[in-house]
Each structure stands twice: as C-alpha cells, then as structure tokens.
Amino acid sequence: MGLPRERLLTFFLVPGVIAAVLVLAGIMFRSSFQLEQLRERSVVEATLLLANEKADRLDKRIVEQDNAVASLVDLEQLEAFGQEWLDVAPFQTPTVRSVLVMDLSSPAREVLAYASRAPGPEDDDFRRLLVHRIFTELKLGGPSPDELRHLHTTYGDASYLISHWQQQRNGRRLLLVAWHDVPRIVHELFPQLYVHDEEASRVNVVDGEGRIVYGPPLRRSGLTLGREFATTLYKWRLNVSMIGSEELAAAVQRRRVLEMVLVGLSGLVVIAGIIVITLAAARERKLANLKSEFVANVSHELKTPLALVRMFGELLQSGRVGEPEKQRQYLQIIVSESERLTALIENVLDFARVERGRAAYRFQEASLVDVVQRAAEACRVRAERQQVALEVEAPDEVPRAWIDERAIEAAVINLVDNALKYAANSPVVRLQVRRRGDYLHVAVIDQGPGVAEEERKRIFGRFERGAQATRGTVRGSGIGLALVSHIAEAHGGEAWVEAAPGGGCCFLFSVDWRRRRRSGSSPGV
C-alpha cells in the first residue's frame, strides 16, 4: 500500500520549499550586491521616486477632503445644505473654504445653495467669478462626467483650486463645487507634508513662471528633478534636489543590511512554518473525523455570546458601572449569554459524537410532558426578551416513554430556538405533546414565514439551511435540525416539518413510547 496522501505531500513539499527558499535567498543576495554597481542610476531613480511620492501625497490629501465633502453634503435637502459639513469642516476638510450647488439645467447657471466656513464679501466675489469666468474653464464633458475633477487656475494675483462633481437629482443636472483655500494649503498643508530646515532642505514648490511658492531656493550644485502635481495644483511643480553620493552610499548599505536580515528571518520563518505544517499534518491525521465545514458553520455561533460576556465583564471589571441596577443588568446579560454559550457547546459536542458514531443515549422510563415543560422553561427568559409567549399543551393522560431525557430536552430546545430565531415576529410559540397510536409526537408551532415545501426534507440534513434563513440576517450553524432528526431516530421515530394552520411552521418529532432497550412491563400513565 502507498503512503497516505498527507505523507506524500510532506515528502515532496518540504524539500521543494527548502529548495525554493535557497534559490530565493541566492537571488536576493546577488541583487543586493549589484546595487552598488548601479549607484549612479539609483541616485536619479531615488530622487524621482521621492519627487513622485511627495507630489502624490498632496494630491491624495486633497482628494480625501473632496471625498469627505461628497459624503457629508446632502443634495436632497438643499434647505439645510452644508450644515453637516460645516460641523466637521475644520477637522476633516481644513483647506475647503466653501461648497455650492449649481443648476447646470438652468441657462443662467443658477446657484441653488451655498455654504461657507467664513461668509464675507470674498464669497460673493467668488460666486460671480465662478459663474462668469471660471465656469467656462471647467471640463464637464467626457465619457464619465460624474467623476471627481479639479481645476487649477489663476486670476490676477490669486490662485484658485476648484473640485467639482456632476450629479443627477430630480431630473436636473447639478454641479457640486468645493473651493479650496490655496493660501491655507501653502501655509498650513505644505509645512505638514514637506518638513524642511533652511540649511539642508531639498524640496520647494514653484508656480508656472518659476517663482517660489513654498520653500527656500535649492542648492545649485546638484541636479534638481521636478514633478508637477498630477490632479490638483497641476500648474505648480514640486522640485527635489539630487541626493548626495555619500548619503546614497549610506542608504544603499542600510538597504543591503536590511535585505540580508530579512532573508535570514525569512529562512527562519520558512523552517518554522515547515515544522508547524508537519505537526499540523500529523494532528490532522489523528482528527480526520472532524469536518472543516462543521467548524465554518458553527464558529460564528460561538463568537456573539463570547464577545458579549467579555465586553460586559470588562465593563464591570473597570469599575465604570456604578449604578447597582446597571450592574445587575450586565450580570444578567453575562449569565444569559453564558447559558446560551453552554447550549451551543452542548449542541456542538452532541453533534460531534453523532458524526463519529459515538452518540450514547441513557434511556429510562420518564414523562415526555415533564421534559417538554423543562425545555420550555429553559427558553422562557429569551422568549420574554423577544416578547414571545411560550405555551405548552398536552392531554391529561400521556403514557410514560422509554427516553433519554437530556437528549429529548436538547431536541425541544433546538426547535424552540429555531422558532425564536426565524419567527421573531410570532407573538406565540406553542409546544404540543400528542399521542398517535404507538407514537408520541412533540410539535413546536410558530407563526413565522414558513418553510417552502421543496425544502422540508432537505433542511434536516447536515449543515443545511432553508432559503428563507440564508437570505436573512440571522445566522445559524445548520446542525440543530440534523441533531433533532438523529435524536428522533434513536427513539424509534422521525422528525419532519409541516405548514401550520393559519400560516407559519409546525416542526415535529416522534417517539415510539413502546420501544424498549431492556425487557420490562408496559410503561405507566
């Protein structure tokens, strides 16, 4: 017989990974030593990279502010236009001075709404300038007129930066305009992005005529590379002076050391990873009966109660909850979620035993009605929180049955939990015990959305959920009904679902009350 698949994978994969790491390490070491031979070319590339990075940094900062304006301005309510933006403008959009909405459908290009951080005569001048002069420079056409665009222009001695979008509202074509305060960009944003000292500065910004807008003159002894701002202040240019050879040599040396350290660390990580993978493969062979789908389906069910217990526990531990009523409320939530977590874990363990074929039932003669009532009491607190009434209905005389009380209680709790999850709007959930010949039926009836007829058999399979459940926001593991079905079969019965009279679902399972695991007299009543 051949080796198991996992051993074959380990046998071929581990040497392959080691060989790949050695090849990669050799290439990286060779590339590191070649850097010194490419020093002069690296000088130009590094300087150009620095210029691109610094120019893109400004464009990104301004575009982020434009996106913030677009998210904060509501074109549906022009009477309160810009109020939400004004509340946060100093923090989220510090360079935006004002925003306005213009009606492109109007021949006069009417300004429908205007909001300014500092209203004054300059705002009136800007509106007139926008309508009569700047508007003619805006590029409003093209295949994507709704995209964010910028206009950088100069009138007189003043430089203007305009961000604009087009949007369709109520049959009208609207233009949203944001006016950026260029002097504020120069005096507040540039110092944040381009920190420099007067002696060793390597960055400045000049306008289209070469006049310095920001920063000192650069040293004439070295090469200077310029890069225009791509999308925003595109009539200005960012200049970066050449990095000195000594500085670059030090940078290359630091880079080489860093790469050598990274290669060594990568080798250690790969070796550690191989050891972990090998151990994990051995562990997986021992746990072959556990299914990955099972973990995926139940993991989210365990997260919610754990998160709530931790959150409220940390609140109580911190001492910030001083009111006794609040403390009692938080403790009740912790207890309730702990009980829910316990039930979930019991479900998982029961289902795991079923999957391995090791489910052990402890049958004894007991009252099925008493078991159903205990299950109802266990679910009553949650039902009351959801304002759902739980009603237990049973005839006066129900024969005692040979059952596993804990398993039957778990089955009933699963069905009630199912009803509370997917029929949350049902005002009442009824639990009924019925006698049908040699069988006792337990029914859980809700007034929820119901289950489609073609799904009524499928949902009792492992990890199966109905279409109504998967389309909703309620999460589930898909093991509850499968566990109910297995418990019913172990008691000589079966589980199924019917349409409830008047709408909703009726989930049932049956128990053969005459069934025995050991000989004895007929059960009493």
Rosetta blueprint (number, residue, H / E / L):
1 M L
2 G L
3 L L
4 P L
5 R H
6 E H
7 R H
8 L H
9 L H
10 T H
11 F H
12 F H
13 L H
14 V H
15 P H
16 G H
17 V H
18 I H
19 A H
20 A H
21 V H
22 L H
23 V H
24 L H
25 A H
26 G H
27 I H
28 M H
29 F H
30 R H
31 S H
32 S H
33 F H
34 Q H
35 L L
36 E H
37 Q H
38 L H
39 R H
40 E H
41 R H
42 S H
43 V H
44 V H
45 E H
46 A H
47 T H
48 L H
49 L H
50 L H
51 A H
52 N H
53 E H
54 K H
55 A H
56 D H
57 R H
58 L H
59 D H
60 K H
61 R H
62 I H
63 V H
64 E H
65 Q H
66 D H
67 N H
68 A H
69 V H
70 A H
71 S H
72 L H
73 V L
74 D L
75 L L
76 E L
77 Q L
78 L H
79 E H
80 A H
81 F L
82 G L
83 Q H
84 E H
85 W H
86 L H
87 D H
88 V H
89 A H
90 P H
91 F H
92 Q H
93 T L
94 P L
95 T L
96 V E
97 R E
98 S E
99 V E
100 L E
101 V E
102 M E
103 D E
104 L L
105 S L
106 S L
107 P L
108 A L
109 R L
110 E L
111 V E
112 L E
113 A E
114 Y E
115 A E
116 S E
117 R L
118 A L
119 P L
120 G L
121 P H
122 E H
123 D H
124 D H
125 D H
126 F H
127 R H
128 R H
129 L H
130 L H
131 V H
132 H H
133 R L
134 I H
135 F H
136 T H
137 E H
138 L L
139 K L
140 L L
141 G L
142 G L
143 P L
144 S L
145 P L
146 D L
147 E L
148 L L
149 R E
150 H E
151 L E
152 H E
153 T E
154 T E
155 Y E
156 G L
157 D L
158 A E
159 S E
160 Y E
161 L E
162 I E
163 S E
164 H E
165 W E
166 Q E
167 Q E
168 Q E
169 R E
170 N L
171 G L
172 R E
173 R E
174 L E
175 L E
176 L E
177 V E
178 A E
179 W E
180 H E
181 D L
182 V H
183 P H
184 R H
185 I H
186 V H
187 H H
188 E H
189 L H
190 F H
191 P H
192 Q H
193 L H
194 Y L
195 V L
196 H L
197 D L
198 E L
199 E L
200 A L
201 S L
202 R L
203 V E
204 N E
205 V E
206 V E
207 D L
208 G L
209 E L
210 G L
211 R L
212 I E
213 V E
214 Y E
215 G L
216 P L
217 P L
218 L L
219 R L
220 R L
221 S L
222 G L
223 L L
224 T E
225 L E
226 G E
227 R E
228 E E
229 F L
230 A L
231 T L
232 T L
233 L L
234 Y L
235 K L
236 W L
237 R E
238 L E
239 N E
240 V E
241 S E
242 M L
243 I L
244 G L
245 S H
246 E H
247 E H
248 L H
249 A H
250 A H
251 A H
252 V H
253 Q H
254 R H
255 R H
256 R H
257 V H
258 L H
259 E H
260 M H
261 V H
262 L H
263 V H
264 G H
265 L H
266 S H
267 G H
268 L H
269 V H
270 V H
271 I H
272 A H
273 G H
274 I H
275 I H
276 V H
277 I H
278 T H
279 L H
280 A H
281 A H
282 A H
283 R H
284 E H
285 R H
286 K H
287 L L
288 A L
289 N L
290 L L
291 K L
292 S H
293 E H
294 F H
295 V H
296 A H
297 N H
298 V H
299 S H
300 H H
301 E H
302 L H
303 K H
304 T H
305 P H
306 L H
307 A H
308 L H
309 V H
310 R H
311 M H
312 F H
313 G H
314 E H
315 L H
316 L H
317 Q H
318 S H
319 G L
320 R L
321 V L
322 G L
323 E L
324 P H
325 E H
326 K H
327 Q H
328 R H
329 Q H
330 Y H
331 L H
332 Q H
333 I H
334 I H
335 V H
336 S H
337 E H
338 S H
339 E H
340 R H
341 L H
342 T H
343 A H
344 L H
345 I H
346 E H
347 N H
348 V H
349 L H
350 D H
351 F H
352 A H
353 R H
354 V H
355 E H
356 R L
357 G L
358 R L
359 A L
360 A L
361 Y L
362 R L
363 F L
364 Q E
365 E E
366 A E
367 S L
368 L H
369 V H
370 D H
371 V H
372 V H
373 Q H
374 R H
375 A H
376 A H
377 E H
378 A H
379 C H
380 R H
381 V H
382 R H
383 A H
384 E H
385 R H
386 Q L
387 Q L
388 V L
389 A E
390 L E
391 E E
392 V E
393 E E
394 A L
395 P L
396 D L
397 E L
398 V L
399 P L
400 R L
401 A E
402 W E
403 I E
404 D L
405 E H
406 R H
407 A H
408 I H
409 E H
410 A H
411 A H
412 V H
413 I H
414 N H
415 L H
416 V H
417 D H
418 N H
419 A H
420 L H
421 K H
422 Y H
423 A L
424 A L
425 N L
426 S L
427 P L
428 V E
429 V E
430 R E
431 L E
432 Q E
433 V E
434 R E
435 R E
436 R E
437 G L
438 D L
439 Y E
440 L E
441 H E
442 V E
443 A E
444 V E
445 I E
446 D L
447 Q L
448 G L
449 P L
450 G L
451 V L
452 A L
453 E H
454 E H
455 E H
456 R L
457 K L
458 R H
459 I H
460 F H
461 G L
462 R L
463 F L
464 E L
465 R L
466 G L
467 A H
468 Q H
469 A H
470 T H
471 R H
472 G L
473 T L
474 V L
475 R L
476 G L
477 S L
478 G L
479 I L
480 G H
481 L H
482 A H
483 L H
484 V H
485 S H
486 H H
487 I H
488 A H
489 E H
490 A H
491 H L
492 G L
493 G L
494 E L
495 A E
496 W E
497 V E
498 E E
499 A E
500 A L
501 P L
502 G L
503 G L
504 G L
505 C E
506 C E
507 F E
508 L E
509 F E
510 S E
511 V E
512 D E
513 W L
514 R L
515 R L
516 R L
517 R L
518 R L
519 S L
520 G L
521 S L
522 S L
523 P L
524 G L
525 V L
